[in-house]
Amino acid sequence: MRYIEVQLFAAAAAAAQQNLLRVELPNTGSTDAEAAAKEIAAKEITAKELLAQLAACCPPLAPLLGSCRLAVNGRYVGDDATLDPAAEIALIPPVSGG
């Protein structure tokens, strides 16, 4: 089973009632290590797909996701960005301040 960890901040953490979510990624179904590695590469998840997974696994987050951004290793990414499960991924809600 593969997971991707997503750090949550501010309103997102409050809605989920936690600071870290582990989202299950699709299984490869292969037992051969080399074949599994190829299948994993072929089944990469995009930022948009991850947001959909977050909405499914944590419904209280769903209303916020349209205004949140994903950051990978400290940089914002677009919906089409391919995510590495080993990367540091953060869900950043809109912020205000002065």
C-alpha positions, 0 to 999 in steps of 0.5 A, a space after each residue: 500500500 502506498 501513501 502520500 502525506 499531506 501537511 495541513 495548516 490553519 483552516 485546513 488543519 482545523 477542518 480536518 482536526 489534524 495537521 497531517 493526512 495520509 492519503 492512500 495511492 492506487 495499488 500497482 497489483 504487481 508482486 515483481 519489484 521491477 514491474 511494480 516500479 514501472 506501474 508506480 511510475 505509470 500511475 503517478 498522481 497529479 495535484 488535482 487528483 490528490 485534491 480529489 482524494 483529500 475531499 473523498 478521505 476527509 469530507 470536512 476539507 472539501 469546502 475549503 479545497 477550491 481556495 487552497 493551494 498545494 506546495 511541494 517542497 516549499 513551492 506552489 504547484 499547479 493542478 497538472 503537477 505530478 507528485 512524488 510521494 516522498 516529497 514534502 507536500 502541504 495544503 495551504 489555505 488562504 491566509 489573511 493578516 496584517 
